[in-house]
């Protein structure tokens, strides 16, 4: 498998994780939000933009 295909697969998986996290966001408490923030920061370098747009901080 080429590097390009691997990167595409990683991006698709990351996008699926984002959508799953965003759908759960309405039902969580403050401590779980902190866990989501930590997970987002581990997943991508652009996490700060997502955190701001999802209004987690």
N, C-alpha and C positions, 0 to 999 in steps of 0.2 A: 504494500500500500504506500502510495506516495505521501510526502509531507503535506501537500495541498489537501489531499483527501482527509488526512488525520486532523488538520486544522478545521476543515469544514465540519467534521463530525464533532469536534470539541465545541465549536460555536453553536451547533444545533442543540447539543446537550445542555450547554450553558443557558441558551434561550429557553429551553423547556424548564430548567430549574428556576429561572427568573419568573416565568409565568406561574409555576406552582407556588412559589413563595409569595407572589403578589396576591394570588387568590386566597391564601391563608391569612393575609395581613389584617383583614377586618376582624378576625376572631381572636387575636392574640393580645396578651397583656404586655406590660412594660419590659419584663425580664426576657420574654421571648423576642421582643423587638430588638433587644440588645444582642441576642444570639443571631438574629437575622442580619444585623449590621456586621457582626464579626464574619459570618459566612460570606456575605457579599464582598467584604474586603479581601478575603482569601481567594475568591473566585476570579476577580478581574481588577485591573488597575483603574478602570473607570467607575469604580464603586461609589465614589463620592457624588458623582452626578446622579446615579440611581437613588442614592440615599436622599438627596435633596428633592428629586422629582417625586419619590414615594412619600415624602414628608415624614421620614423616620426620626430626624433630629430637628 
